[in-house]
């Protein structure tokens, strides 16, 4: 392994010799004593840090007075031929050497985990255990520094110009659903989008619609389907694209009507041209999903969407309180989106009992209805609720509503309307749907509730 002793001496010499107090303080604050490996260098650095934290002058004389070592040693360091202007480089190299030592230690710990395995049935625990060993290992160097506002602002002007010209570039991912994009301007690449609703409201259908719409525009998509099998996901996608009822796909004799076979064949041919990947393994933890998503991103750099269906079926880790563990899932998926710059759509259920206790016309879900935890609401950039009033009232208009429960970059409460035909969302006239539903909601209350 690289010997850091020499660069540590150069750093100490540069700190003692520099006349730039700001640069000196930055260097002292950047390197903790545990980053210094040499048993000779570390006491010197500890004295420098102590003097600095006490507000005292840090120079050769003050260090001489505090150092319980042979003063010849510190004098020797002071005589080092250094370039004070390279102090930031010395800091960077000391940090990298400390990182390598820590990485080596953790690698040894990971190997010990593997060596300790005595039961092959427990082999699936190794990835999580090893990931736990390396969690938090981060290379913090002088390159990881704040960026001036003007640099980001210049890029933002380019983003606006690209939007004006209809070119999203690497800044925004359009969902391919025109009304949704109209109100959101597309998904930011670091967004966590939560898609929630009652069972049977069309959450998975909407998620697949978003995924296939994005796929039509290019790139690669990945769905973790913890509820449906891969074949069922394909079935939903084919049914949606062909506008054939799922019941007909499950009973192919019905496809003989209305050119069903031709429509299904055409839809399948279109969908297989896209670069969508499916994963239907059950019992996945959030660590599993993050690891697989990162590996997939490495193999497919054009990955532009991740769908997780749904959070309630994910295996929880640890023995903590349930709502805190679920909250940890949303937090980590948000961090995943930010790290690899791929939007994550996470499906979640809402508390049906809580909603069904409300009046029939007041059952559109809100953020407080999300099952398990309020942390999901905090982590999400956009929360979309699928709602079909006809499931609560037989007399309600047959429109589906996509409601913005939270929107960092849009207007909370916005509604997007669609038809719901043969189990699929299809386009409808927005103004007409608004007028019809507005008249319905403002009419006299429904006397007889429809059971959920």
N, C-alpha and C positions, 0 to 999 in steps of 0.2 A: 504494500500500500504506500501511497505517496507520503513522504516525510514532511510534515507541516512545520517543523521546528524552525527552519530558516526563514520562511515567510512570516512566521509569528515574530521573529526577531526584527525583521524589516518593518513590520507594522509598529512595534513598540518604538523603534528608533525614529520612525516618521512622526509619531505622535509627540515624542519628546523634542523633536527638532523644528516642527512646523511653527510658523508665526500666525497661521490662519486658525483662529479660535473656533470658528464655525465648523470647518472641516475636521478639526480635532474632536469636537464634541460629537459630531455625527459618527465618527469612527468609534469613539468610546462607547456610545450608546448602542452601536450595531453589534458589538462582539461581547457576549457574556463570558465569564471566566471558564465555563465548561466547554467552550469552543476552542480553548487553548489546550493543546495536548501536552506539550513539554512541561515536565515538572519544574524546570528552571524558569521557564517563561511565565507560567501561570501565576506565581506569587507576585511577579512584577506587574502583571496586568491587573490583578486584584487590588494592588496599591493604587494604581492609576484610576481604577473605577471608584475606589473609596474616596480618593481626593476629589474627584470630579463630582460625586454625589454629595459631598460635604461643602461644595462651593469653593474649594481651594484651588489655587493655581497648580496646574500640572506641568512640571518641568523637571529637569535633571536634579536640581537641588532638592525640591520637595519630595521626589521619589527616593533620593538618597537618605533623607531623614526618616522615612517610614519603612524602608526595606530592611528586614532582619537577615540580610544575606551579606556575603562578601561584596563590598562596594565595587570591587574590581569587575565583577560580573556585569553590573549595570553600566559601568563605564565602558566596558567592551561593547555592549549593545549600542551605546550612544555613538561609538566610533564607526558603526556600520555605515557603509557607503550607500546611502539611499537617495531616491528621488522623491522628495516630499509630495510633489505633484501627483505621484502614483499611489497616494494613500488609499484612494477608493479601490484601486486594483488589489492592493494588499488585503483590504477588508474582504473583498469578493473571494479571493483565494483562500483565506482562512475559513470563511463560511463553507466553501465547497469542500475543503478537507474535512471539516467537522461533519458535513452531510455524508461524505463517503464513510467515515467511521461509524456513524449512526446506521447507515444503510447496511454496512457489514455486520454490525451487531444484530440488527433485526433479521437479516438473512440467516444468520446462525440460529436465531430463535425459531425462524420458520422451518429450517431443516430439522431442528429438534422436535417440532410438532409432528413432522412426517415420520421421523425415526421412532417416535413414541407410539405410533399407531400399532395396535395389536389385534384389532378386529376389522376385517375387510368390510363388514357391513357398515362401518362408520366412516368409510372413505369419503362419502359425500360431505362430511363435516370439514374436510381439509380446506377447501376454498375459503369458507367463511372464517376459519381459524387463522389462515395465513393473511387474509385481507385485514383481519383485526390487528395482526402484528404490524402491518405496514400502514395502518390508518394514521393519518396525520403527519406522515413523513413528507416534508415539503422542503424544496430547495429555495431558501430565502437568500437571494443575493442582491447586490446593488443594482442589478438590472431590473428587479421588481420594484420600481419606484413610481411615484405619482406622475401622471401625464398632464401637461399644461392644458388648461381649458381651451385655449385657442386651437390646439391641435385637434381635439375632439370636435370643436365647433366647425372647423373646416370640413371634417368628414361629414358632419351632420348636414351642412349645406349641400354636399354632394348627394346625400340621401334624399333630401327634398327635391333636388333637381331630377334625380332618377325617378322618384314617384310621379313628378309632373309629366315626365316623358313616358310613363308607363313601364319603366324598367326598375324592377325591385332589386336586382343585383344580389349582393350577399347580405342585405340588410333586413329584409322582410320576407316571410313566407306567406304567400296568398293561399287561402284555403280552397280556392276554386269554387266556392259557393258565393255567388255575386252579392247577395244581400248581407251575408256575414262580413265579407270583405269591405263592403260599403260602409259599415258601421265601425269596424275595428281597424281598417287600414291594413289588415293582415296580421299574422302572428309575428311577434318579435322572436328572434332565434333563441332567446333565453327564457321564453315564457313557459310557465306551468299552467296549462288549461285544464280546469276541472269540469267534467261533463257529468251532471248529476240529475237524478229524477227518481220517481217511484218505479217499482218493478212494472215492466210492461209499457212504460212511457216512450220507449224507443231510443234509449241511451246507446246501446250497441249499434243499432241501425244508423244513428247519427254519426257515431265514431267511424264506422266503416264508410259512410258517405263522405266524411271529411278526408279520410285516408285515400279513398279511390279518386276523389276530386283532385287532391294534391298530386297523386301518382300520375294523373293524366297530364300534368304540367312538367313531369320529369323528376329526376332524383330517385332516391330509394327510401322506402318506408318499412317500419318494423312494428309489428303488433304482438304483444304478449297477451294471449287470450287464456286467462285462467278459468273462464267459465265455459266457453265453447271450444269444441275441437277445431282443428285446422279446416276440416271438411265443412263444418258448419259455418265458419267464417267465409269460406269460398261460396257456399250456398247463399249466404246473405248478400254477398257482393254481386253474384250473378243475378239473383232475384231483383236486386235494386237496379242494376244496369238494364236488365231486360224488361223491368216492370211486370214481372211474372210473380204471382203470389207464392210465398214459401210453401204453402199447402200443395200447390201444383208441382213444385219441384220434388216434394216428398211423395207425391203420387203421380208419376210421369204419364199415366194414361190421360190425365187432364191436359197435358201439353199438346195433344192432338188438336185442341181447339185454339182458334185465334192465332194461328202461326206460332204457337208456343215453342216448338222445337227450333224453328228458324231464329226466333228472337233470343233464345238461350244460347244457341250456337254463336250468333253474332256477338252477344255480350261477352261470352267466354273468350272468344277470339280477341276482343278489344282488351280485356283485363289481363290476359297473359302477356301482353306486350309491355305491361308495366313492371317495375322492379320492386314488388312488394314481398316482404318476408314475414312468415307466420311462425309463432312459437306457442304451443299449447300445453307445455308441461305444467302440472299443478304443483302446489306446495312450494312455490318460489318465494324467497325472501327478497327484500329490497336490495340487499347486497348482491344476490344472484342476478337480479335484473340489471343493476348498474354494471356489474362485471361483463355480462353478455352484451349489453348495449355498447359499452366502450370497445369491446372486441369487434363487434359488428361495424362500428364506426371506423375502426382501423382497417378493416377489410373492404368497407364500402364508404369511402370518404364523402360520397354524395348523399349520404343518409340525411334526410331533412324532416323526418317526423317519427316519433315514438309514441305508441298507444299502449296503455296499460289498462286491461279490462278484467277485473276491477279491483280496487284497493281492499275491499272487504274480503277477498279470497286469498290475499297474500298471507304467507306464513309470517307470524310475528316473531321477533327476536327478543330474547331476554325474558325476565319475569316481572317487568314493571307494570304500571297501570295501563290498561288496554288503550285508553284514549291518548295517552302519551306515546305509546308505541305506534299507533296509527299516525299521530302527528309527526313522528320521526320519519315515517315513510314519505309523507308529502314534502317534508323539509329536504330529504335526501334526493328526491326526484327533481325538486327545484334546483338543487345544487348540480345535479347531473346535467340538466338543460343548460345551465349557465356555463358549466365546464366545457362541454363538447359543442355548445352552440347549436342545439337541436331542440325544437319545441317538444314538450311532453304533454300528451293528452291523457289525463288520468280519470277513469270513470269511478263514480262513487254513488252509493245509494243514499236516499234520504230516509228520515224516520217516518214511516208510513202512518203509524198510530198517531203521531203528533199532528200530522197533516189532516188525517181523517176526522179529527175532533173539531176541525174548523168548519164554518158554514160552507156549503157546496161551492159557492162562487168565490170562495176565498182560499182555494186549495192550490194555487200556484206556489210552488216551493220557493223558499228564500234561503239565504246563506245559513241562517240559524237552524235550518232543517237538515243540514248535511249530517249524515250518520257518523257517530263515534267521536268527533272532535271539532273544536273551533279552530284548531291549528291549521286545518286544511284551508279554511277561509283566509287565514293570515298569509299562508305561503302562496296561494294562487294569484296569478296575474289576471286571469279571466275565469269567471264561473258562469257556465251555461246550464240552464235547466230545461229539460225536455218536458213538455206538458201537453196533455190532450184532455180537454175539458169533457169530451164525450164519454170518457171512462168514469166520470163522476155523475153525469147527468145525460140521460138518453135524449133529452130535447136540445142539448147544446149543439152549436154549429160544428160541423165535421172538419175543423181546422186544427192543425198542430201548432204549438207556439214554442219558440226557442227564446228563453228569457235570460237577459243579462243580470245575474245575481250579484256580480262584482265585475268591475271593468276598470283596470288602471288606465287604459288608453281609449276608453269609449264611455258611453253614458249608461250608468246603472239603471236598470228598469227597461231598457230597450227591448223590443220584441220583434222577432222575425217569424213570419207566418209561412205555412206550407200546407198543402193537402196531405192527407195520410191515406193513401190508396193501396189496397192489397198488401198492407203492412210496410209500405215504403213512403218516404217523404218525397213529394214532388212539388215543383214550383207552382206558385199561385199568385194572383194579383194582390199585392200588399195593401193597397188602399181599400180594396173591397173587403179583404179579410179583416182589416182593422175596423171598418164601419160595422160589419156584421157582428163581430165579437163585442165591440163597444156597446152596441144596442142590446146584446144579450146580457152582458155583465151589469148594465144599468137598469135592466128591467126588474120587475118584482122578484124578490128572493124565491128560490126554489123551495117548495114546501117538503117534498119527499127526497131525502138523500138517497143516492145510489151507493150501495155498499161497495167498498173497494175489495 
